[in-house]
Amino acid sequence: MTSKTMWLLGRLMHRHRGGLKLSSFVRSASCTAEGAVAPPVDSSVTAEQAVRLWAQHFTLHGISEPLLSSQYIIAHVLGRKTLDGVDRRRLKDPLTDTERVSVWKLCTKRLTSMPVQYVIQEWDFRDLTLKMKPPVFIPRPETEELVGLVLEDLRLIRGESYGTDLRCLEVGCGSGAISLSLLHSIPQLRVLALDQSQAAVCLTRENANRLGLQDKLEVQHLDVMGDALLSKCGPVHFLVSNPPYLLTQEMQSLQTEILRFEDHAALDGGLDGLSVIRSILVLASKLLKERGRVYLEVAPCHPPVIRQMIEETMPGLLYLETRCDLTNRRKKVKQV
Amino acid sequence: MSSLLLRILYGFSPPLHRQLFKWPFVLAAGKKDLIDLPVLNEEDLEEQFVRGSGPGGQATNKTSNCVVLKHTPTGIVVKTRSVTHNRKLARDILREKLEVEYKGEESELLRRQNESIQRKQVKRRKVNENIEKKRRFKETLNAEDFGFKSQEP
């Protein structure tokens, strides 16, 4: 640190403490990409104070969701998922040395616009808690609804306990959210999950192990657009995917958290946003068993285009329906 | 365990505003260290889905999407990190919070948490003492006077 910075921090400490006593001064002056520096702190800071301090600091540096970020990170350090899961009295106690150092370290990462999910290295998806690691795509809440729809549809077709012997293929598994959610709900299901990113393949396997679902899930490093897949996948009852569906032109206006930290290949669907979707549908027409289904999450503009694509170029597939999520995005269902 | 049972049987007088709420307490059978948590009435609960701003889908990464479970009589709130939450888990957390809220200082949960913290503090103190002892011993070894002074066992 320069002497000027030291002087400035000394002045801040003085004002903050109102005295000359310099108790353990945490020198977390690691600089972020924009040169943002963590605020100074002394050893008596309570959890509550740390939440406020960091929320203010995030706001000062233009970090999105400043209060929520602060709350999630500090709750995580205190062993809970959300701050209201922490006992009210605990919030008023000073943080321990270990806790304080951890909070400062993690919040400093958030100062770089790293998504909270990557900072605390986990997030929830439906009933599961999954490990998160950059740059593997962070599951979105809309995809939780997709899984709900798949389960509902399967119960309708195959009965309340989903029948016997069910096989599924997931394209673009990312952290494993969709596959592991389905496996968690359907004990007799067996899944083959693919991803073109080795990091995603590794993370999916790690999450499967953590949840004890590794025996029911096979994960392969394959690209649905390039690799010859048919020899590697047997016929399946259904296909599911949250494929990259953004238009290339939409990529540049994404928020910093996404642009800087998430895998662009998990988002960019090409000029019309349909490049990966097209490959998935071609694969589906060859891999699906009789009356098997494909469930896809797509962009709001896609359903009519996809319907036309199927009717004109994919005789083996029949377009069934479009379902909207609560924010009017689309989920789709197709049948062989 | 018996001390807890006694407290329930003979009652304890919570502050007036707390006496307005009658909590039926249920002892969960079969577990070694039981804490009696309040029973929840579904009609006292309110579930709300909170949606973040932005276009949604892949183009957005917001952490504000959640389910908020509210206990209307007390206003106590539990939030989730997903939109299709684990209903049982959220309710269990709510029950824990209600236990603390109702029993105040007598809260069993708080007592156990404090005991655990105190145990850790005692342990930390002992570790520090040992480190200090070792440091002093090393210093005597490094002292100018090489006449061996054995101060520590």
Interface residues (C-beta under 8 A of the other chain):
Chain A: S64 E65 L68 S69 Y72 K81 T82 D84 G85 D87 R88 R89 R90 P115 V116 Q117 W123 D124 F125 R126 D127 F137 I138 R140 P141 E142 E144 E145 V147 G148 N242 P244 Y245 L246 E250 L254 Q255 E257 I258 E262 A266 L267 E297 A299 D325 L326 T327 R329
Chain B: F49 R51 G52 G54 P55 G56 G57 Q58 A59 T60 N61 K62 T63 S64 N65 C66 V77 V78 K79 T80 R81 S82 V83 T84 H85 N86 I93 K97 V100 L109 L110 Q113
